[in-house]
Amino acid sequence: MSTRQIVLDTETTGLEPDEGHNVIEIGCVEMERRRLTGRTYHQYIRPDREVDAEAMAVHGISNEFLEDKPKFAAVVDEFLEFVRGAELIIHNAAFDVGFLNKELERNGYSERIEEICKVTDSLRLARNKHPGQKNSLDALCRRYDIDNSHRELHGALLDSEILADVYLALTGGQTSLLLGQEGSGADGGNGEPIRRVEGAADLPLLRASAEELAEHQAFLQLLDKKSGGNCVWLQQEGEQAGA
């Protein structure tokens, strides 16, 4: 059995590969026997269509930036060589594997990712370990006290590096001192009462415009899709609507 693991993430032009959307970034981080080796694979890819505005709001990759990047056909062999035989660690694996398999199909390859690699879904692992809690990458970083403050936008290589830390914490049998604070009660979860900021009631209230609200909703829909229906904001909106 291979002891080689590849933590993988992709960015895409949109949500549905069957609607012609493409992979535009692949990021991979290699581990051997649960230790980072320092080897990575990172590639931007020129798509066959423009990037949706909603997707661009998530990862910040513009059509202009991708104009001089290689097509998937030019990088696919190098990518497959890097991942072949390894265990792939992917957060919400169905999304990324679905896109990669569609790209392989479009370019005449008969192989599929799950045929050349073992695929482990870290989102499924997290849900099994922490049922009923938020299990997005950001939520897991908070739970395991992993610094992701440099993650202003999604990026395939950056997210793979963060996910590697999350996966090791998730599967290592150790938990953060902060574990259990999420949703554990009015006292903040650590036995100390929540402290109110004096004068907070006097702070001005700024309301979002209709355009800002629409952009925020599009952003949440994309997050919900990529996180496998784990967007807590949309869940809360649904609960409030049904109340």
Wavefront OBJ file of the C-alpha trace (Angstrom):
o trace
v 0.000 0.000 0.000
v 1.331 3.412 -0.951
v 2.257 5.740 1.888
v 2.211 8.704 -0.495
v -0.624 11.190 -0.085
v -1.485 14.197 -2.234
v -3.647 16.979 -0.811
v -5.460 18.469 -3.821
v -7.707 21.406 -4.617
v -9.001 23.011 -7.806
v -10.537 26.310 -8.820
v -13.016 26.465 -11.689
v -14.899 28.815 -14.006
v -18.213 27.877 -12.375
v -20.102 25.105 -10.663
v -21.174 22.543 -13.274
v -18.675 20.627 -15.451
v -21.556 19.216 -17.508
v -22.433 22.789 -18.512
v -18.982 23.316 -20.020
v -17.251 24.830 -17.019
v -13.517 24.200 -16.742
v -10.745 23.726 -14.204
v -8.542 26.849 -14.145
v -6.181 26.037 -11.274
v -4.819 22.845 -9.726
v -2.838 22.828 -6.502
v -1.271 19.748 -4.897
v 0.856 19.214 -1.782
v 2.684 15.907 -1.276
v 2.981 13.993 1.982
v 4.889 10.776 2.657
v 3.969 8.813 5.785
v 1.947 11.836 6.947
v 4.905 14.194 6.634
v 5.123 17.057 4.139
v 7.854 16.385 1.599
v 8.090 19.906 0.194
v 7.046 18.711 -3.268
v 4.081 20.493 -4.825
v 2.264 20.705 -8.144
v 0.680 24.006 -9.115
v -0.738 25.050 -12.468
v -3.078 27.729 -13.819
v -5.019 26.639 -16.918
v -6.626 28.624 -19.740
v -10.289 27.566 -19.975
v -12.561 27.153 -22.996
v -14.973 29.748 -21.612
v -14.992 32.866 -19.472
v -14.941 32.711 -15.682
v -18.341 33.352 -14.084
v -18.492 36.527 -12.011
v -19.646 34.557 -8.963
v -16.653 32.204 -9.212
v -14.269 35.124 -9.727
v -15.586 36.680 -6.514
v -14.490 33.533 -4.649
v -11.020 32.911 -6.102
v -10.144 36.237 -7.748
v -8.783 34.626 -10.944
v -9.665 36.827 -13.909
v -10.069 35.988 -17.582
v -7.228 38.381 -18.414
v -4.863 36.570 -16.027
v -5.593 33.222 -17.718
v -5.107 34.401 -21.321
v -1.450 33.290 -21.564
v -1.771 30.101 -19.498
v -1.573 26.608 -21.065
v -4.643 24.584 -21.940
v -5.512 21.473 -19.920
v -4.283 19.228 -22.742
v -0.787 20.702 -22.396
v -0.446 19.935 -18.669
v -2.557 16.822 -18.131
v 0.252 14.270 -18.541
v 2.481 16.036 -16.012
v -0.430 16.277 -13.573
v -1.368 12.601 -13.903
v 2.252 11.570 -13.416
v 2.396 13.603 -10.189
v -0.738 12.090 -8.624
v -0.699 8.542 -10.026
v -0.769 5.847 -7.355
v -1.180 8.256 -4.453
v -4.028 8.722 -2.022
v -5.745 12.012 -2.826
v -7.024 14.052 0.117
v -9.748 16.433 -1.126
v -12.316 18.516 0.750
v -15.683 17.761 -0.868
v -14.003 15.360 -3.267
v -17.016 14.869 -5.541
v -16.696 18.462 -6.783
v -12.999 18.363 -7.715
v -12.962 14.770 -8.990
v -16.051 15.470 -11.100
v -14.349 18.424 -12.758
v -11.046 16.605 -13.317
v -12.778 13.573 -14.807
v -14.764 15.789 -17.156
v -11.531 17.457 -18.315
v -9.963 14.029 -18.914
v -13.020 12.955 -20.903
v -12.981 16.123 -23.030
v -9.340 15.536 -23.889
v -9.743 11.910 -24.946
v -8.409 10.168 -21.827
v -10.127 6.942 -20.795
v -8.660 6.949 -17.269
v -10.553 8.453 -14.361
v -9.047 9.899 -11.199
v -10.525 7.263 -8.891
v -9.033 4.523 -11.103
v -5.441 5.730 -10.670
v -5.683 7.102 -7.122
v -7.420 6.306 -3.887
v -9.688 9.271 -3.090
v -10.348 10.330 0.514
v -12.942 13.032 1.168
v -11.810 15.096 4.168
v -15.256 16.726 4.339
v -16.832 13.313 4.911
v -14.207 12.519 7.559
v -14.946 15.807 9.309
v -18.711 15.246 9.226
v -18.301 11.773 10.712
v -16.055 13.103 13.472
v -18.017 16.300 14.147
v -21.654 15.583 13.222
v -23.983 18.554 13.281
v -21.145 21.089 13.314
v -19.706 23.351 10.639
v -17.057 21.464 8.682
v -15.949 23.918 6.028
v -12.203 24.458 5.698
v -12.421 27.752 7.582
v -14.499 26.177 10.369
v -12.005 23.325 10.748
v -9.134 25.799 10.912
v -10.874 27.521 13.809
v -11.631 24.209 15.510
v -8.055 22.963 15.282
v -6.414 26.347 15.855
v -4.783 26.429 12.396
v -3.788 29.856 11.131
v -5.525 30.711 7.855
v -5.459 34.490 8.265
v -3.614 34.806 4.929
v -6.570 33.208 3.095
v -8.462 36.236 1.802
v -9.505 34.456 -1.406
v -9.659 30.803 -2.370
v -6.602 29.473 -4.189
v -5.878 25.867 -5.106
v -2.317 25.648 -3.779
v -2.992 27.754 -0.675
v -6.119 25.758 0.156
v -4.183 22.493 -0.318
v -1.503 23.662 2.101
v -4.143 24.615 4.681
v -6.056 21.372 4.125
v -2.871 19.359 4.733
v -2.636 20.871 8.224
v -6.355 20.329 8.800
v -6.215 16.703 7.641
v -3.279 15.878 9.910
v -5.097 17.425 12.874
v -8.381 15.759 11.922
v -6.859 12.280 11.683
v -4.099 12.545 14.267
v -6.157 11.775 17.358
v -5.459 15.147 18.947
v -7.884 17.999 19.285
v -7.431 21.711 19.727
v -7.989 23.333 23.096
v -10.699 25.297 21.279
v -12.614 22.164 20.298
v -16.213 22.246 21.431
v -16.526 25.995 21.648
v -18.659 26.238 18.548
v -22.309 26.432 19.466
v -21.684 25.126 22.972
v -23.683 27.665 24.884
v -24.046 31.271 25.901
v -20.835 31.305 27.868
v -18.667 30.928 24.728
v -17.841 27.289 25.475
v -14.888 27.729 27.845
v -16.716 28.523 31.063
v -16.062 32.238 30.844
v -18.956 34.640 30.328
v -19.095 36.632 27.100
v -17.905 40.144 27.782
v -19.871 43.003 26.299
v -18.015 45.966 24.846
v -18.922 49.160 26.684
v -20.518 51.688 24.354
v -21.190 49.096 21.617
v -24.823 50.159 21.410
v -23.710 53.595 20.247
v -21.865 52.294 17.182
v -23.397 53.366 13.841
v -25.305 50.709 11.859
v -24.363 50.516 8.175
v -26.796 48.616 5.968
v -25.762 46.824 2.771
v -27.142 48.042 -0.543
v -29.334 45.842 -2.737
v -26.380 45.251 -5.079
v -24.118 44.237 -2.204
v -26.779 41.868 -0.863
v -27.157 40.249 -4.302
v -23.388 39.778 -4.631
v -23.240 38.317 -1.126
v -26.043 35.860 -1.928
v -24.256 34.711 -5.103
v -21.090 34.229 -3.075
v -22.958 32.110 -0.499
v -24.524 29.946 -3.204
v -21.091 29.197 -4.657
v -19.656 28.441 -1.219
v -22.577 26.147 -0.462
v -22.040 24.213 -3.677
v -18.292 23.813 -3.234
v -18.607 22.915 0.460
v -21.138 20.186 -0.266
v -24.125 22.017 1.204
v -22.240 23.054 4.325
v -22.750 26.823 4.145
v -24.023 27.692 7.613
v -25.329 31.115 6.573
v -27.719 29.585 4.028
v -28.766 26.976 6.576
v -29.616 29.707 9.048
v -31.561 31.628 6.408
v -33.588 28.491 5.662
v -34.312 27.947 9.349
v -35.431 31.550 9.759
v -37.638 31.363 6.669
v -39.313 28.242 7.988
v -39.826 29.652 11.464
l 1 2 3 4 5 6 7 8 9 10 11 12 13 14 15 16 17 18 19 20 21 22 23 24 25 26 27 28 29 30 31 32 33 34 35 36 37 38 39 40 41 42 43 44 45 46 47 48 49 50 51 52 53 54 55 56 57 58 59 60 61 62 63 64 65 66 67 68 69 70 71 72 73 74 75 76 77 78 79 80 81 82 83 84 85 86 87 88 89 90 91 92 93 94 95 96 97 98 99 100 101 102 103 104 105 106 107 108 109 110 111 112 113 114 115 116 117 118 119 120 121 122 123 124 125 126 127 128 129 130 131 132 133 134 135 136 137 138 139 140 141 142 143 144 145 146 147 148 149 150 151 152 153 154 155 156 157 158 159 160 161 162 163 164 165 166 167 168 169 170 171 172 173 174 175 176 177 178 179 180 181 182 183 184 185 186 187 188 189 190 191 192 193 194 195 196 197 198 199 200 201 202 203 204 205 206 207 208 209 210 211 212 213 214 215 216 217 218 219 220 221 222 223 224 225 226 227 228 229 230 231 232 233 234 235 236 237 238 239 240 241 242 243
